[in-house]
């Protein structure tokens, strides 16, 4: 018994010491606050504290007992993922008690092999959720391509939530904390995009098969095979294949991506080989393609045995560049190959190149880099399809022109023989006539140019005079505009300070919602911006008008948040007038009078009056406009 305890203690100490090589960044104990106005937060290991268990043997209870130092890593990328260890993520979550949403945790990478989520409950127990592509898809509680963990009410959020991630290949540890409504909206759009994406491929495959059945050229068959492997590769990367094609065979996930990359690469080589062979009689191209296919086969099996997905991507990128060289060279030599095949290969290359840059964290993870590969694949399909159509069109056009030329050649030959003698006679007459006409045209053109030059000089002078007058007029307008701004400012100060404004007069100052938001922005951030999450003072423009986004933590704050106008259910201009009257002349009006004046129900006016008086009497921290003169 003593030896077992000593062994366990030594094992924990060894794991702790080994893990120090995997710790980056600073201690991170900030709580992730979830509230309605912040409907979604995407975090990576730069914001999520994590610890790597290189022994791969520690349990949840041992982690709690050992209490290792969880830290963040701002420089962590998918390429730095250590497949020899278990990643433990620590999530400190706080959900606003007034939140009206159900919240979820979403892991974007569908290729994670094994993941266990530990959720401490208020009863003192721990709920475990098992997920990953090592389990049958039907065992998931939420049938979605991504891994979804609902944050139920029975979870004890005073304790950290732990997630253990184990994968035999490199994965992206990107976590999205979102509410149920936002998740449903994004999922609907996502599956709609997938339907259109795979539907386009299915239609193009059917169209190409019909062309192959009629024309019997192998390039259409290889193009169909290429499209099929592209669909399978896309399905293996986005989880659609695991959800709909092989849901009861999770073992397919371990090799599907590399296998489909190889199929996509080889079919592309065969397709380009047929394209070049149709337009070129040079046997060197065919021999070079055969060597390339043999080399690809050997390299692929080496990658399959000893390397991972990014090496397969590098193989595909290298192949695309090689094929691009052959296609460009053949196009320059024969001018018969459609340039759309070149454009398709270039776009296909850049799509995988951006994917590789995202893998090594050279470019950031966002919507554009996430879908850049899909967009490039879709454009490649469209360009290749149009290239096949263009090749067929050019072929038919060449045949039509050749037939027409053969027919016309005989008649033209006979006509030319008759015209040669006649043309020789006319040549001397025409040459003399042309010389005379040219001399006359030159003289007329010279006179016309001289007249035009004089007209342009007069127009330039007139334009300069008008420009000087316009400059003087602009200076006068600038002075008048400056004086008018001063008068407007003085009038606003007089109206606010000397007398109570009527509803009509108030609408002259705040005629629309835009003017109200602009005034509220100056009131709210008159002393500068301070982030509610991290206290940072620098910002950029937010996602909505007049909102501000923290440059440090990314928190997006609207202009109405923390004011009496947040979550307003009626027109903002009416709310501005009510806050003005209630905060300055509340005793002069009854609720019924205010209700009649602005055309609102007494209940709505009464509720907003109570909210405004609380802000005025400092009973709440909501901002109330002072309606003092502003610049």
C-alpha positions in Angstrom: 0.0 0.0 0.0 2.8 2.4 0.9 4.7 1.5 -2.3 1.6 2.2 -4.4 1.2 5.6 -2.8 4.9 6.5 -3.3 4.6 5.4 -6.9 1.5 7.5 -7.5 3.2 10.5 -5.8 6.4 10.1 -7.9 4.3 9.8 -11.1 2.5 13.0 -10.3 5.8 14.9 -9.6 7.3 13.5 -12.8 4.3 14.6 -14.9 4.4 18.1 -13.3 8.2 18.5 -14.1 7.8 17.2 -17.7 4.9 19.6 -18.3 7.0 22.6 -17.7 8.4 22.4 -21.2 4.8 22.8 -22.5 3.8 25.8 -20.4 3.8 29.2 -22.1 2.5 32.7 -21.3 1.3 34.0 -17.9 -1.1 32.7 -15.3 -4.6 33.1 -16.5 -7.5 33.1 -14.0 -9.9 35.5 -15.6 -13.5 34.5 -15.6 -15.3 34.2 -18.9 -18.5 36.2 -18.5 -21.5 35.3 -20.6 -24.3 37.8 -21.0 -26.9 38.6 -23.6 -25.1 41.5 -25.3 -22.0 39.4 -25.8 -23.7 36.6 -27.8 -20.5 34.8 -28.9 -16.9 34.4 -27.9 -14.3 32.5 -29.8 -11.2 31.6 -27.7 -8.0 29.8 -28.4 -5.1 28.7 -26.2 -4.0 32.4 -26.0 -7.1 33.0 -23.8 -7.8 29.5 -22.4 -5.5 28.2 -19.6 -4.2 24.7 -20.4 -1.7 22.1 -19.1 -0.2 19.2 -21.0 0.1 15.8 -19.3 3.0 14.1 -21.1 2.4 10.9 -19.1 -1.2 10.6 -20.6 -2.2 8.8 -17.4 -3.6 11.4 -15.0 -7.3 11.3 -14.2 -9.6 14.1 -13.3 -9.3 13.5 -9.6 -5.5 13.4 -9.8 -5.5 16.7 -11.7 -7.6 18.3 -8.9 -5.2 16.9 -6.3 -2.0 17.9 -8.2 -3.4 21.3 -9.1 -0.8 22.1 -11.8 -0.2 25.5 -13.1 -2.6 26.2 -16.0 -1.3 28.9 -18.3 -2.1 30.4 -21.6 0.0 30.5 -24.8 -0.5 33.5 -27.1 1.9 32.0 -29.6 0.4 28.5 -29.7 -0.7 27.2 -33.1 -2.0 23.9 -34.6 1.5 23.0 -35.7 2.7 23.1 -32.0 0.1 20.6 -30.8 1.9 17.8 -28.9 0.4 14.5 -29.9 2.4 12.8 -27.2 0.4 14.4 -24.4 -3.1 15.0 -23.1 -4.2 18.6 -23.2 -6.2 19.7 -20.1 -8.2 22.9 -20.7 -9.5 25.0 -17.7 -12.6 27.1 -18.3 -13.8 29.5 -15.6 -17.3 30.5 -16.8 -19.8 32.9 -15.3 -23.3 33.2 -16.8 -25.3 36.4 -16.1 -28.2 35.5 -13.8 -30.5 37.7 -16.0 -29.5 36.0 -19.2 -32.4 34.9 -21.3 -30.4 32.4 -23.4 -29.2 28.8 -23.2 -25.4 28.7 -23.6 -23.2 26.2 -25.3 -19.6 25.3 -25.7 -18.6 24.5 -29.3 -15.3 22.9 -30.4 -14.7 23.7 -34.1 -12.1 21.0 -35.0 -14.2 17.9 -35.9 -11.0 15.7 -36.2 -10.3 15.5 -32.4 -9.9 11.8 -31.6 -10.9 11.7 -27.9 -12.3 14.4 -25.7 -13.8 14.2 -22.2 -15.6 17.2 -20.6 -15.8 17.3 -16.8 -18.7 19.4 -15.5 -19.0 19.8 -11.7 -22.6 19.8 -10.6 -24.3 21.7 -7.8 -25.0 18.4 -6.1 -21.3 17.8 -5.6 -20.8 15.3 -8.4 -19.1 15.5 -11.8 -20.9 14.9 -15.1 -18.7 13.5 -17.8 -19.3 13.9 -21.5 -17.4 11.7 -24.0 -17.0 12.8 -27.6 -14.5 12.6 -30.5 -14.2 11.0 -33.9 -13.2 7.7 -32.2 -16.9 7.3 -31.1 -19.9 6.5 -33.4 -21.6 9.7 -34.5 -25.0 8.6 -33.3 -23.7 8.6 -29.7 -23.6 12.4 -29.7 -26.3 14.1 -27.7 -26.4 16.9 -30.3 -26.2 15.7 -33.9 -23.8 18.3 -35.3 -20.5 18.2 -37.2 -18.8 20.2 -34.4 -18.6 19.0 -30.7 -21.3 20.7 -28.7 -21.5 20.8 -24.9 -24.7 22.5 -23.4 -24.2 24.5 -20.2 -27.1 23.3 -18.0 -28.4 24.9 -14.9 -27.2 22.1 -12.6 -23.5 23.0 -13.3 -21.6 24.5 -10.5 -20.0 27.5 -12.2 -18.0 28.5 -9.0 -15.7 25.7 -10.0 -13.6 25.4 -13.2 -14.8 23.2 -16.0 -12.1 20.9 -17.3 -11.7 19.4 -20.8 -9.2 16.6 -21.6 -8.2 16.4 -25.3 -6.3 13.5 -26.7 -5.4 13.2 -30.4 -3.0 11.2 -32.5 -2.7 14.0 -35.0 -2.4 17.8 -34.7 -5.7 19.6 -34.0 -7.0 23.2 -33.5 -8.2 23.9 -30.0 -10.6 26.6 -30.8 -13.6 27.1 -28.4 -16.7 29.0 -29.2 -18.9 30.1 -26.3 -22.3 31.0 -27.8 -26.0 31.1 -27.0 -28.5 28.7 -28.4 -30.2 31.2 -30.7 -26.8 32.2 -32.3 -25.8 28.6 -32.6 -29.0 27.7 -34.4 -28.6 30.6 -36.8 -25.0 29.8 -37.6 -25.8 26.1 -38.0 -28.7 26.8 -40.3 -26.4 29.0 -42.5 -23.6 26.4 -42.3 -25.8 23.5 -43.4 -27.4 25.7 -46.1 -23.9 26.5 -47.4 -22.9 22.8 -47.3 -26.1 21.9 -49.3 -25.3 24.4 -52.0 -21.6 23.5 -52.0 -22.1 19.7 -52.4 -25.1 20.3 -54.6 -23.0 22.2 -57.1 -20.5 19.4 -57.1 -23.2 16.8 -57.7 -24.6 18.7 -60.6 -21.2 19.2 -62.1 -20.4 15.5 -61.7 -23.7 14.5 -63.4 -23.0 17.0 -66.3 -19.5 15.7 -66.8 -20.7 12.1 -66.9 -23.2 13.0 -69.6 -20.4 14.6 -71.6 -18.3 11.5 -71.1 -21.1 9.3 -72.3 -21.5 11.4 -75.5 -17.9 12.3 -76.3 -16.0 9.3 -74.8 -12.9 11.3 -73.8 -11.1 10.1 -70.7 -10.5 13.6 -69.4 -14.2 13.9 -68.5 -14.0 10.7 -66.5 -10.8 11.8 -64.7 -12.5 15.1 -64.0 -15.5 13.3 -62.4 -13.1 11.2 -60.3 -11.3 14.4 -59.2 -14.6 16.0 -58.2 -15.6 12.9 -56.2 -12.4 12.9 -54.3 -12.7 16.7 -53.6 -16.2 16.1 -52.2 -14.9 13.2 -50.0 -11.9 15.3 -48.8 -14.2 18.3 -48.0 -16.6 15.9 -46.2 -13.8 14.4 -44.1 -12.5 17.9 -43.1 -15.9 19.5 -42.2 -17.4 16.4 -40.5 -20.2 16.0 -43.1 -18.8 12.6 -44.2 -18.7 11.3 -40.6 -22.2 12.6 -40.0 -23.9 11.2 -43.2 -21.5 8.8 -45.0 -19.7 6.7 -42.4 -21.3 7.5 -39.0 -20.9 4.0 -37.7 -17.3 3.6 -38.8 -15.1 6.1 -36.8 -12.0 4.2 -37.8 -12.3 5.7 -41.3 -11.5 9.1 -39.8 -7.9 8.0 -39.0 -6.9 7.8 -42.6 -9.7 9.3 -44.7 -8.1 12.8 -45.1 -4.7 11.6 -46.4 -6.4 9.0 -48.6 -8.7 11.6 -50.2 -5.8 14.0 -50.6 -3.9 11.3 -52.5 -7.0 10.5 -54.6 -7.5 14.2 -55.3 -3.9 14.7 -56.3 -3.6 11.6 -58.5 -6.9 12.3 -60.3 -5.8 15.9 -60.9 -2.5 14.6 -62.5 -4.4 12.2 -64.8 -6.8 15.0 -65.7 -4.1 17.5 -66.6 -2.2 14.8 -68.4 -5.2 14.2 -70.7 -5.7 17.9 -71.2 -2.1 18.4 -72.4 -2.0 15.2 -74.4 -5.1 16.2 -76.4 -3.4 19.4 -77.5 0.3 18.4 -77.6 2.1 15.8 -79.7 5.2 16.1 -77.6 5.9 12.6 -75.9 8.0 14.3 -73.2 4.9 15.7 -71.5 3.4 12.2 -71.2 6.7 10.7 -69.9 7.0 13.5 -67.3 3.5 12.9 -66.1 4.1 9.2 -65.7 7.2 10.0 -63.6 5.3 12.4 -61.5 2.5 9.9 -60.8 5.0 7.2 -59.8 6.8 9.7 -57.5 3.5 10.8 -55.9 2.5 7.2 -55.2 5.8 6.4 -53.3 5.7 9.8 -51.4 2.1 9.3 -50.4 2.7 5.9 -48.8 5.7 7.3 -47.0 3.6 10.2 -45.7 0.8 7.8 -44.7 3.2 5.7 -42.7 5.4 8.4 -41.1 3.9 11.8 -41.4 0.6 13.7 -40.9 -2.0 15.8 -42.8 0.1 18.9 -43.4 2.7 16.8 -45.3 -0.1 15.6 -47.5 -1.1 19.2 -48.1 2.5 20.1 -49.0 2.5 17.1 -51.4 -0.7 18.5 -53.1 0.7 22.1 -53.3 4.0 20.8 -54.8 2.0 18.8 -57.3 -0.2 21.7 -58.3 2.9 23.9 -58.9 4.4 21.1 -61.0 1.2 20.7 -63.1 1.0 24.5 -63.4 4.4 24.6 -64.9 3.5 21.9 -67.5 0.2 23.6 -68.4 1.8 27.1 -68.8 4.6 25.6 -70.9 2.2 23.8 -73.2 -0.1 26.8 -73.4 2.9 29.0 -74.6 4.0 26.4 -77.1 0.6 25.5 -78.7 -1.9 28.2 -77.7 -4.6 25.6 -77.8 -5.1 24.8 -74.1 -7.8 26.9 -72.4 -6.3 29.5 -70.0 -9.1 28.7 -67.5 -7.2 25.5 -66.5 -4.2 27.8 -65.6 -6.5 30.0 -63.6 -8.1 27.0 -61.8 -4.7 25.6 -60.8 -3.6 29.0 -59.5 -6.7 29.5 -57.3 -6.5 25.8 -56.1 -2.9 26.5 -55.1 -3.7 29.6 -53.2 -6.6 27.9 -51.3 -4.3 25.2 -50.0 -1.5 27.7 -49.4 -3.7 29.8 -47.1 -4.8 26.6 -45.4 -1.2 25.8 -44.7 -0.5 29.3 -43.4 -3.4 28.9 -41.0 -2.0 25.5 -39.9 1.3 27.2 -38.9 -0.6 30.2 -37.4 1.1 32.6 -39.9 -2.3 34.0 -40.7 -5.1 34.3 -38.0 -8.1 32.1 -37.7 -11.2 33.9 -39.0 -14.2 33.5 -41.4 -12.1 34.3 -44.5 -9.2 31.9 -43.7 -11.7 29.2 -42.5 -13.6 29.1 -45.8 -10.8 30.2 -48.2 -10.0 26.6 -49.1 -13.7 25.8 -49.8 -14.1 28.9 -52.0 -10.9 28.1 -53.9 -12.1 24.5 -54.5 -15.5 25.8 -55.7 -13.8 28.3 -58.0 -11.4 25.6 -59.3 -14.4 23.4 -60.1 -16.1 26.2 -62.0 -13.0 27.2 -63.9 -12.1 23.6 -64.8 -15.7 23.0 -66.0 -15.6 26.2 -68.0 -12.2 25.2 -69.3 -13.7 21.9 -70.6 -16.5 23.8 -72.2 -14.0 26.3 -73.7 -11.9 23.4 -75.1 -14.9 21.8 -76.6 -16.0 25.1 -78.1 -12.6 25.9 -79.5 -12.4 22.4 -81.0 -15.8 22.8 -82.7 -14.9 26.3 -83.8 -11.6 25.1 -85.3 -13.5 22.3 -87.1 -16.1 24.7 -88.4 -13.5 27.2 -89.6 -11.4 24.4 -91.2 -14.4 23.2 -93.2 -15.4 26.7 -94.2 -11.8 27.4 -95.3 -11.7 24.3 -97.4 -14.9 25.3 -99.2 -13.8 28.8 -99.7 -10.3 27.9 -100.8 -11.3 26.6 -104.2 -13.6 29.5 -105.1 -11.1 32.0 -103.8 -8.3 30.4 -105.9 -10.3 30.8 -109.1 -11.3 34.4 -108.2 -7.8 35.3 -107.4 -6.5 34.2 -110.7 -9.0 36.4 -112.5 -8.4 39.4 -110.2 -4.6 39.4 -110.4 -4.4 40.9 -113.8 -7.2 43.4 -113.1 -5.6 44.4 -109.7 -2.3 45.0 -111.4 -3.9 47.5 -113.7 -5.7 49.3 -111.0 -2.7 49.5 -108.7 -1.0 52.4 -110.5 -4.2 54.3 -110.8 -5.1 53.8 -107.2 -1.6 54.7 -105.9 -1.7 58.0 -107.7 -5.2 58.7 -106.5 -4.3 57.7 -102.9 -1.3 60.0 -102.9 -3.4 63.0 -104.0 -6.0 62.3 -101.4 -3.5 61.9 -98.7 -2.0 65.3 -99.4 -5.4 66.9 -99.3 -6.2 65.1 -96.0 -3.0 66.2 -94.4 -3.7 69.8 -95.3 -7.2 69.6 -93.9 -6.1 67.9 -90.8 -3.4 70.5 -90.2 -5.9 73.4 -90.5 -8.3 71.6 -88.2 -5.7 71.0 -85.5 -4.6 74.6 -85.6 -8.2 75.8 -85.1 -8.8 73.3 -82.3 -5.6 74.4 -80.5 -6.9 78.0 -80.5 -10.2 76.9 -79.2 -8.6 74.9 -76.4 -6.5 77.9 -75.4 -9.6 80.0 -75.0 -11.4 77.3 -73.0 -8.4 76.9 -70.7 -8.4 80.6 -70.0 -12.1 80.6 -69.3 -11.7 77.6 -67.0 -9.0 79.3 -65.0 -11.2 82.4 -64.5 -14.1 80.2 -63.3 -11.7 78.3 -61.0 -10.6 81.5 -59.3 -14.2 82.6 -58.8 -15.1 79.2 -57.4 -12.2 79.4 -54.9 -13.3 82.8 -53.7 -16.9 81.5 -53.3 -15.7 78.4 -51.3 -13.7 80.7 -48.9 -16.9 82.7 -48.3 -18.9 79.6 -47.8 -16.3 78.2 -45.3 -16.6 81.4 -43.2 -20.4 81.3 -43.3 -20.4 77.7 -42.4 -18.2 78.3 -39.4 -20.4 81.2 -38.2 -23.5 79.0 -38.7 -22.1 76.2 -36.5 -21.4 78.7 -33.7 -24.9 80.1 -33.9 -26.4 76.5 -33.8 -24.3 75.7 -30.7 -25.4 79.0 -29.0 -29.0 78.2 -29.9 -28.8 74.7 -28.4 -27.2 76.0 -25.2 -30.0 78.7 -24.9 -32.7 76.1 -25.5 -31.4 73.7 -22.9 -30.5 76.2 -20.2 -33.1 79.0 -20.5 -36.4 77.1 -20.8 -38.2 73.8 -21.0 -38.5 72.5 -24.6 -41.8 71.3 -26.0 -41.9 68.0 -27.7 -41.8 69.7 -31.1 -38.9 71.9 -30.1 -37.1 68.8 -28.7 -37.6 67.0 -32.1 -35.8 69.9 -33.8 -32.7 69.1 -31.8 -33.0 65.3 -32.0 -35.0 64.7 -35.2 -34.0 61.0 -35.6 -32.3 58.1 -33.9 -28.9 58.9 -35.4 -28.7 62.3 -33.7 -29.7 60.7 -30.4 -27.0 58.0 -30.7 -24.4 60.6 -31.6 -25.3 62.7 -28.5 -25.3 59.6 -26.3 -21.9 58.6 -27.6 -20.4 62.0 -26.5 -22.1 61.7 -23.1 -21.0 58.1 -22.5 -17.4 58.4 -23.5 -16.7 62.0 -22.8 -13.8 61.0 -20.5 -12.5 58.3 -22.9 -13.2 54.7 -23.4 -12.6 52.0 -20.7 -13.2 48.4 -21.5 -15.7 46.7 -19.0 -13.9 43.4 -19.3 -10.2 44.2 -19.0 -9.9 48.0 -18.3 -8.1 48.7 -21.5 -8.4 52.3 -22.9 -7.7 51.8 -26.6 -10.4 50.7 -29.0 -11.5 50.4 -32.6 -14.9 50.7 -34.3 -17.3 48.0 -33.3 -19.6 45.8 -35.3 -22.5 48.2 -35.0 -22.8 52.0 -35.5 -21.3 54.0 -32.6 -20.1 50.8 -30.8 -16.5 50.4 -29.7 -14.4 47.2 -29.7 -11.6 46.7 -27.2 -8.2 46.2 -29.0 -7.0 44.0 -26.1 -9.7 41.5 -25.4 -12.0 42.0 -28.3 -15.0 43.0 -26.2 -17.6 44.8 -28.3 -19.7 47.4 -26.4 -22.7 49.1 -27.9 -23.4 52.8 -27.3 -26.7 52.0 -25.4 -25.2 49.4 -23.0 -25.1 50.4 -19.4 -27.5 53.3 -20.2 -31.3 53.7 -19.5 -31.8 53.1 -23.3 -30.4 49.5 -23.4 -32.9 46.9 -24.7 -35.4 49.7 -25.5 -38.7 48.5 -26.9 -39.9 51.8 -28.4 -38.6 54.7 -30.5 -35.3 56.1 -29.2 -36.3 59.8 -30.0 -39.4 59.4 -27.7 -37.2 57.9 -25.0 -34.8 60.8 -25.2 -37.7 63.3 -24.8 -39.1 61.3 -21.8 -35.7 61.2 -20.1 -35.3 65.0 -20.6 -38.8 65.8 -19.1 -38.6 63.3 -16.3 -35.1 64.2 -15.2 -35.7 68.0 -15.3 -39.5 68.7 -15.1 -41.0 65.5 -13.7 -43.3 67.4 -11.2 -44.9 69.5 -14.0 -46.4 66.6 -15.9 -48.5 63.6 -15.0 -48.0 60.2 -16.6 -51.3 60.6 -18.5 -50.1 64.0 -20.0 -46.8 62.5 -21.1 -48.6 59.5 -22.6 -51.0 61.7 -24.6 -48.2 64.1 -25.8 -45.9 61.4 -27.3 -48.6 58.8 -28.2 -47.6 55.9 -25.9 -49.3 53.8 -23.4 -49.4 54.9 -19.7 -47.8 51.5 -18.7 -44.8 52.0 -20.9 -44.3 55.6 -19.8 -44.6 54.6 -16.2 -42.0 51.9 -16.4 -39.5 54.1 -18.3 -40.2 57.0 -15.7 -39.3 54.6 -12.9 -36.1 53.5 -14.7 -35.1 57.1 -15.3 -35.8 58.3 -11.7 -33.6 55.4 -10.4 -30.8 56.5 -12.6 -31.3 60.2 -11.6 -31.3 59.3 -7.9 -28.2 57.1 -8.3 -30.1 54.0 -7.3 -28.8 52.3 -10.5 -25.6 52.6 -12.4 -27.3 53.2 -15.7 -26.2 56.3 -17.6 -28.7 59.1 -17.8 -28.1 61.9 -20.4 -27.5 65.3 -18.7 -28.7 67.3 -21.8 -26.1 69.9 -21.2 -24.6 71.6 -24.2 -22.0 69.5 -26.0 -19.4 70.4 -28.7 
